[in-house]
Amino acid sequence: MRPLDVFRTATFRLAFAYLCLFAVSVMLLLGFIYWRTAGFMATQADETILAEVQGLGEQYKRRGIMGLRTIIVERASRPGQRTLYLLSFGDAPLAGNLSRWPTDAVETAKGWINFSYARGIEEDQEVRPGRAVQSQLTGGFKLLVGRDMKEVNAIESTIRSTLLWALGITGFFGVVGGVWISRNVVRRLEVINRTSREIMSGDLTRRIPMQGSRDELDDLAGNLNQMLEQIERLMMGMREVADNIAHDLRTPLNRLRNKLEGALMGNTSRDEQMLALESAISEADGLISTFNSLLLIAEAETGAHRDTLELMDLSEVIHDIADLYEPAAEDRGVTLRFVAPSRITVRGNRSLLARAAANLVENALKYTPQGGAVTVSTGINPRDDRPTFSVRDSGPGIPEADRERVLDRFVRLERSRNTPGSGLGLSLVAAVARMHDAEIALDDAKPGLLATLTFPAVEENQAVIAAQPRRALLSPTKAQRAPEPETQG
C-alpha cells in the first residue's frame, strides 16, 4: 500500500478522530492547569501588593509623611527586593526604588496599573514589567506600591509554550500512531483480500492465515475459513450430485427411451404396447421420485422449512410410520416393534420428520432377512435430557469405514447395487437432521445397524415420566401397504 493510501483507510480516520478527541481533552486539561497556575501566581502577587499598601497606610497614619518616607527608603534598599516603591511630591520622586513615575502605565479595573520600568545601572539597564497600585496622599503626595512581574510572566510564558509543545507532540505521535496502526490493520486485511481474490479466481482450497493473537481479526479469519470450508463442501457436493445424476440417471433414461421406441414399432401388439407404456410410466415415476428427493434434500439443507418448525409429539409421528409399514414387515416375514413413551416433544416439521423416519424404517426392512426384527423407538437420553429416535435392525449392517460416506448423495455400497433405490435415503435423513439441529449416528447393533437421531432438548420433556411402551407391533392390524420406496440408503 502506498503511504498516501493509509490516510484514506477507515482505521486511520478512526485513529484521527480519536486523536482529535484526545487533543481537545489535553487542551482542556492543560488549559485548566494554566488557568489555575497563572491565576494563582497573579492573585498571590496582587495580595502581596495589597498587604504592603495596607501596612504602609497604617505607618502613614501613625508617623506621617516623613515616617513613611523613612520606611520606604529602608525597604527599597533591601537586596533582591521585588516589591516596587515610589513616594513622590507631584512628579518629583522622594523615596523608593523607582526613579520616576511610570509614563506608559495602563490602568485596569480597581485602580491597578501595568507598566514597564528600567532596572540596573545606565550601562546595563533592563526593562522589566511591573504591576502596582497608586494612591493619592494629602498635601500633593503620591504613593505607588507594586511588584516586579518578570518572573511571573516568565513562568506563564513557560507554561504556555509547554502547552503548545505538548499539543504538538501529542498530534505528532497521534498521527504516527494512526499511520502505524492503519498499516498493521491494512496489512492483515490485505491478506484477507488477497486470499479472497485467489478464491474468486477458482482456488477453493485457499484459507486465510491466522496469527494466533485471538483478536477480532483472528476471529473474523476463523469464521471466514469455516464459511469457505462450508462453501467448498457445498461446491464439491454439487459437483458430485451433477456427476452422480449424469451417471445414475443415464441408464433409466436410456431404458425409458428404448421402451417408448419399442412401443412405437409397428410389429407389436396392442397388449405389448400397453405393457411398454406402463413400464415407461413406472420408469418416469422413479425418475420423478429421485428428483423430488433431491429437491427435498436441497430445501432441508438450505433451511427453507425452518419457519414451519413447531412443538410436536415425536412418538405420535413414529407410531404412524410404524403402523404404515406394519403390513410390509409381515409380508417380508420381519417382526416390526414400536416402543416409545406416551409423549416425546420436539420442535420440528411433521412431514419432514415422517419422511426421514419412513426412509430409515424402509431401509431397515429392506436389508433385514426373513425371521429378523426391526425395532423403532423414541425416548429421552438420561445424560442430557435430549429426545432420541432410533431404528434397530438385524441385517448385515454397515462397515464402520462407510458409515460417514453413506450419508452423502447417491452413495450405495457394493452389496446394494442390485437392489432398487437411488442412494438418497440416508442423505435425506441427514439433511432433515441438520435442519432440526439434530445429530445422526450410525452404530453397530451386533448384528445389524442402529440409526439414531438425537434432537435438542425441549423443556416439556422434563415432565415425561419413565418411558412406557405404547405397544409392540408384532402382527398386522389393518391391510395397509407401505408405499413404494422413493429413496434408499
Residue pairs with C-beta under 8 A, 6 or more apart in sequence:
1 183
1 186
1 187
1 190
3 179
5 186
6 12
6 179
6 182
6 183
6 186
7 179
9 182
9 185
9 186
11 178
11 181
11 182
11 185
11 186
12 178
12 179
12 181
12 182
15 174
15 177
15 178
15 181
15 182
16 174
16 175
16 178
18 174
19 170
19 171
19 174
19 175
19 177
19 178
22 170
22 174
23 167
23 170
23 171
23 174
26 166
26 167
26 170
27 163
27 167
30 162
30 163
30 166
30 167
31 163
33 159
34 156
34 159
34 160
34 163
37 155
37 159
38 152
38 155
38 156
38 159
41 152
41 155
41 156
42 152
45 131
45 147
45 149
45 152
46 112
46 131
48 83
48 147
49 83
49 131
49 132
49 133
49 145
49 146
49 147
50 133
52 83
52 145
53 133
53 135
53 143
53 145
56 68
56 71
56 72
56 143
56 145
57 135
59 67
59 68
59 71
60 67
60 68
60 137
60 143
63 70
63 71
65 137
65 139
65 141
68 87
68 143
69 87
69 94
69 95
72 85
72 87
72 95
72 96
73 95
73 96
75 81
75 83
75 85
76 85
76 95
76 96
76 97
77 97
81 97
82 147
82 148
82 151
83 145
83 146
83 147
83 148
84 96
84 97
84 98
84 117
84 130
84 132
84 144
84 145
84 146
84 147
84 148
85 95
85 96
85 97
85 98
85 144
85 145
86 93
86 95
86 96
86 97
86 98
86 101
86 142
86 143
86 144
87 93
87 94
87 95
87 96
87 141
87 142
87 143
88 94
88 96
88 101
88 141
88 142
88 144
89 139
89 140
89 141
89 142
90 140
90 142
91 100
91 101
93 99
93 100
93 101
94 141
96 144
98 117
98 144
99 118
101 142
101 144
102 113
102 115
102 116
102 117
102 130
102 132
102 144
104 115
104 116
105 113
105 114
105 115
106 113
106 114
106 115
107 113
108 114
111 133
111 134
112 131
112 132
112 133
113 131
113 132
113 133
113 134
113 146
114 129
114 130
114 131
114 149
115 129
115 130
115 131
115 132
115 146
116 127
116 128
116 129
116 130
117 127
117 128
117 130
118 125
118 126
118 127
118 128
119 125
119 126
119 127
119 128
119 148
120 126
128 148
128 149
128 150
129 148
129 149
129 150
129 153
130 146
130 147
130 148
130 149
131 146
131 147
131 149
132 144
132 145
132 146
132 147
133 144
133 145
133 146
134 142
134 143
134 144
135 142
135 143
135 144
135 145
136 142
137 143
185 217
188 211
188 217
189 217
191 208
191 209
192 208
192 220
192 221
192 224
195 206
195 207
195 208
195 209
198 206
199 206
199 228
204 228
204 231
204 232
204 235
205 232
206 228
207 225
207 228
207 229
208 221
208 224
208 225
208 228
209 221
210 218
210 221
210 222
210 225
211 217
211 218
212 218
237 408
237 409
240 408
240 409
240 410
241 294
241 409
241 410
244 409
244 410
244 423
245 294
245 410
247 410
248 410
248 422
248 423
249 287
249 290
252 283
252 286
252 287
253 287
255 283
256 280
256 283
256 284
256 287
259 276
259 277
259 279
259 280
259 283
260 276
260 277
260 280
262 268
262 276
263 272
263 273
263 276
263 277
263 280
268 276
286 422
289 422
289 486
289 487
290 422
290 424
290 486
290 487
292 486
293 422
293 424
293 428
293 486
293 487
294 409
294 424
296 352
296 355
296 428
296 431
297 409
297 424
297 427
297 428
297 431
299 305
300 352
300 428
300 431
300 432
300 434
300 435
301 431
301 434
301 435
303 435
305 349
305 352
305 435
306 435
308 349
309 347
309 348
309 349
309 436
310 347
310 348
310 349
311 345
311 346
311 347
311 458
311 460
312 345
312 346
312 347
312 348
312 350
312 353
313 343
313 344
313 345
314 344
314 345
314 346
314 348
314 353
314 378
314 387
314 389
314 455
315 340
315 341
315 342
315 343
315 344
315 378
315 470
316 343
317 350
317 353
317 354
317 357
318 338
318 340
318 357
318 376
318 378
318 389
319 338
319 340
319 470
320 354
321 354
321 357
321 358
321 361
321 376
322 336
322 338
322 361
322 376
322 473
323 473
323 477
323 478
323 480
324 358
324 480
324 482
324 483
325 336
325 358
325 361
325 362
325 365
325 482
326 336
326 473
326 476
326 477
326 478
326 480
327 476
327 478
327 479
327 480
327 481
327 482
328 365
328 481
328 482
329 335
329 336
329 365
329 374
329 473
330 336
330 475
330 476
332 365
332 368
332 370
333 370
333 371
334 365
334 368
334 370
334 371
334 372
334 373
334 374
335 372
335 373
335 374
335 474
336 361
336 365
336 373
336 374
336 376
336 473
336 474
337 373
337 374
337 375
337 376
337 472
337 473
337 474
338 375
338 376
338 377
338 470
338 471
338 472
338 473
339 375
339 376
339 377
339 378
339 467
339 469
339 470
339 472
340 377
340 378
340 379
340 467
340 469
340 470
341 378
341 379
341 380
341 464
341 465
341 466
341 467
341 468
341 470
342 464
342 468
342 470
343 464
344 378
344 379
344 380
344 387
344 461
344 464
345 387
345 458
345 460
345 461
345 464
346 353
346 387
346 436
346 455
346 456
346 458
347 436
347 455
347 456
347 458
348 436
348 455
349 435
349 436
352 432
352 435
352 436
353 432
353 436
355 428
355 432
356 428
356 429
356 432
356 433
356 453
357 376
357 389
357 391
359 425
359 426
359 428
359 429
359 485
359 487
359 488
359 489
360 391
360 425
360 429
360 451
361 374
361 376
361 391
362 425
362 482
362 485
362 488
363 391
363 425
363 426
363 451
363 488
363 489
364 374
364 391
364 392
364 393
364 395
364 449
364 451
365 374
365 393
365 482
366 419
366 421
366 485
366 488
367 393
367 395
367 396
367 449
368 374
368 393
368 394
368 395
368 448
369 394
369 395
372 393
372 394
372 395
372 448
373 393
373 394
374 391
374 392
374 393
374 394
375 390
375 391
375 392
375 393
376 390
376 391
377 389
377 390
377 392
378 387
378 388
378 389
378 390
379 387
379 388
379 467
380 386
380 387
380 388
380 461
380 464
380 467
381 387
381 388
381 454
384 457
385 457
385 461
385 462
386 454
386 455
386 456
386 457
387 454
387 455
387 457
387 458
387 461
388 452
388 453
388 454
388 455
389 452
389 453
389 455
390 450
390 451
390 452
390 453
391 450
391 451
392 445
392 448
392 449
392 450
392 451
393 445
393 448
393 449
394 445
394 447
394 448
395 447
395 448
395 449
396 415
396 447
396 448
397 444
397 445
397 447
397 448
397 449
398 406
398 413
398 442
398 449
400 444
402 413
403 442
405 411
406 413
406 426
406 442
406 489
407 426
407 427
407 429
407 430
407 440
407 442
408 427
409 423
409 424
409 427
410 422
410 423
410 424
410 427
411 423
411 427
412 421
412 423
412 488
416 423
416 488
416 489
419 488
420 485
420 488
421 485
421 487
421 488
421 489
422 487
422 488
423 488
423 489
424 487
424 488
425 485
425 487
425 488
425 489
426 489
427 487
428 487
429 440
429 451
429 453
429 489
430 440
432 438
433 439
433 440
433 453
436 455
436 456
437 455
437 456
438 453
438 454
438 455
438 456
439 453
439 454
440 451
440 452
440 453
441 451
441 452
441 454
442 449
442 450
442 451
443 449
443 450
443 452
444 450
